[in-house]
Amino acid sequence: MTDIDTSMASRPVLTAKDFASDQEPKWCPGCGDHAVLQQLKNVMPDLGIPPEEIVFISGIGCSSRLPYYMATYGVHGIHGRALPIASGLKTSRPELSVWVATGDGDALSIGGNHFIHTLRRNIDLNVVLFNNEIYGLTKGQYSPTTKVGLKTVTSPNGVIDHPFNTATLTLGAGGTFFARAMDRDGKVLRSILHRAASHKGTSLVEIYQNCPIFNNSAFQAFAGQENKDESTVYVEHGMPLVFGKFRQKGIRLDGSTPTVVDLFKGDVSESDLWIHDERDTFKANLLARFFDDPLTVENFLPRPFGVFYAEDRLTYEDALTAQITMAQENGEGTLEELLKGDNSYVIK
Amino acid sequence: MSEPISSTSKFTVTPKTSVSVLFAGDSGDGMQLTGTQFANTVAVYGADLNTFPNFPSEIRAPAGTIAGVSGFQLQFGSKPVYTPGAKFDVMVAMNAAALKANLKDLHRGGIIIACTDGFDEKNLKLSGYPEGANPIEDGTLSNYIVFPVPVLQLTREALKDTGLSNKEIDRCKNMFILGLLYWLYSLPIETTVDMLHAKFGKNATIAEANIRAIKGGYFFGDETEIFANLGRFDISPTKQHGTYRRVTGNEACAIGLTAAAKKAGLELFLGSYPITPATEILQTLAKMKKWGVKTFQAEDEIAGVLTSIGAAYGGALAATNTSGPGLALKTEALGLAVMLELPLVVINVQRGGPSTGLPTKPEQSDLMMAMYGRHGEAPMPIVAAYSPVDCFYTTYEASRIAIEHMTPVMCLTDGYLALSSEPWQVESAGNLSDINPRFSPERNADDPPFLPYKRDERHVRPWAIPGTRGLEHRIGGLEKQHETGHVSTDPDNHELMTRLRAEKIEKIADSIPLQTLDNGPEKGDLLILGWGSSYGAIKTAVEQALAKGLSVAHAHLRYLNPFPKNLGELMGNYKTVLIPENNYGQLVHLIRDKYLFAPVSFTKVKGLPFNEMEILEKITDLIKEH
């Protein structure tokens, strides 16, 4: 969707403010959703798409209120069903820029079936998944991404469900684009949203989003100034996997085993490291499995952020359009032809 | 093209006004194909007809067993026929199981053409006949006229020098039967011959073998003496000249949706998930790409309806099709569609329930679900089709109501209509009523704010689709503020919006025709008020009752919510109102609730449609009571 609409030429230059609706966001103070909304509004003017051709669709949950705050078209759907609503709209109107705001409960629990099937179809949707590892709107029940052991109102003795890893789930379902961002890291988030918008196919952006009320600091290990440099790695296409406050650590691939190496020891240099390749399915799947909890795992692998994987694959709607174009090679069917059918007979 | 063949005419030919025939055999015997070919021949010949396939829900039930019997029933006549026949006059039984499974529905004195090869020891045992018993030999069928025909042997004889394998030759035995039936009913073989040429174009040997089998059957009738006493029959063509096609209810639904989209100038989008007996609608529409139709086979029933809601938001004529269990899954989404006030056509092909119930058998038991099966106050218009051809008109009308009144519409058919077929004189495009979507036009920045829930005099809100400059707006499942569409929890606003949504549906009654009588006097002893697929049985029974001089009339409802405005008055003209339904009494509830009187309920919940004899008997009983 990077094509600049010609009708935009005659319009005033839009800014983030032009994408703010007249409704005041009703999220709690300090909620990560505010930051994501701001970055979405920041990104919109850069896309060169007139606001009337942008649609935000959501399900149910705190993050699903987002469409009300965007001065575009929008549908606030029902729990778990944002993706099929968006899929139907995009299939019917491929020229629109269709965005989905969803959460870990909405997308991965009640809407889990739609999640995997949308990804395999590769419909050109930009899916922003706000993962706060908790149910916020219903007040604090555990979600399918909540860490094992967390005590919540529905897990007073600690969660015993093994959590989903959104990255492996996305790639396992045949997704063509996966990226991870942190709510408070505006710069990275903004660049990832740009990438998601320009990717042709289902772009899945998982955002670690803090819920200050029911699951505060769930991502502190990756977000806190004191430790984020050591616990996260930002991946960039063509660049080695280097991290650490002094860029002193790297990840080397020993066969298919990723190993953290010390770059300051002198026996390993950046050229020995894993070079990130967004188009490499195999490596993306390894990267997706970097899911250690730094607080409980010794010699943990850092949590990756950035674009893990971007595959160029025909979208569902383009394939369908191509079939229709082929069927209409000799002209579109008329109403008369439709009514007559191809097996009519004449009685004299 | 083969040369036309004709009988040597040594037999008497008796004219008949109508005949009901059942082709029954093992599900591997090709009975659906045989019946379909017979129906096509009858249709092209110009007789009226009505067909109904009856096959097991298993794809390949054990061969030779009762469970594996597949049947194709049709009635054809020189006068209009409205049902496949309450009982059949002729039964083709390819094996013992087919005979055993269907004998109870053969008229006393009816004809049985039994394929003797299917009555060997093995087949008799598999179908549960006691050892040593063979119905076609032991005299137990003395109430019927039985013709044992060694079909397999005769087919092998006729095709012996074709060079085909035995297996290929044996597969032609259904064509032999077909030829024999063509002879018996003085029908031309050319329609089937042409089909075989077209189908096997590049494989001429197979086509020729099948044609030879048809001729074999035809000449067997003509040359053997076994039919000497019976003679042949003739049913004179009834149809006026014109162009016809034969459609099933499911096909007609698909054509109806596409025609409505074309007429309205919209794209048709169908979000769907396969379910018996509704799947052919999806299958038919998947082949309609030439008309720009987009079908989306979703991951489940829920996504089926929600993709359609998404497409409706984008300005398509959106539809979803399903059957009972699927409709149950869609109900939450239908509540959303009611709230969003977007056009959506929901075709529910009813089947026996609850739960998986009787997947291949028809029932009319989802009326209550259509009417009330959503949480909250969520009214939806309901229309119901009464015949295979009417599935076209009812679906078209459902689309018109959806688009012009900005609402989801429930269109009810059932498994009987879905799979039955009848001839349809090709409709002219000009005869179809206009459908006018009212899209909101672009707005400028200095225009007053757009109000997505500002209603017109019919309480209909505008259709504002993405891509239209100046109409950017957000809608959702949360209650809307009147006119602005903003989220609102205001108590008075919720009550107002609830009332407006209800009145919007009630106001549809202003745009639908008044209820008319199908047949019978304007005042009298008894009115039969039907809906859905019972039409043919009621129609036929009322014709017979009127011929007997009984004071009975028939009205058939297409509009079940809202009812036509004159319905109460119309019912008041009769001493008794009878409501036959293939459920435990659902329309009767709605009528009693609205009009505060007690119609007589007549229910049948057997997974089978009503037949005319049952209705006639009920009419006679009721009128006697007066």
Interface residues (C-beta under 8 A of the other chain):
Chain A: S21 Q23 P50 P51 E52 E53 I54 V55 F56 I57 S58 I60 P67 Y68 M70 A71 T72 Y73 G74 V75 H76 G77 I78 R81 L83 P84 I85 A86 S87 G88 L89 K90 T91 S92 R93 E95 L96 N113 H114 I116 H117 L320 Q323 I324 M326 A327 Q328 E332 G333 T334 L335 E336 L338 L339 K340 G341 N343 S344 Y345 V346 I347 K348
Chain B: A43 V44 G46 P237 K239 Q240 H241 G242 T243 Y244 R245 R246 V247 I255 T258 A259 K262 K263 E267 F269 G271 M288 K289 K290 W291 G292 K294 F296 A298 E299 D300 I302 A303 L306 T307 S308 I309 G310 A311 A312 Y313 G314 G315 A316 A318 E332 A333 G335 L336 L340 V426 E427 S428 A429 L432 P466 G467 T468 R469 G470 L471 E472 H473 R474 I475 G476 G477 L478 H486 V487
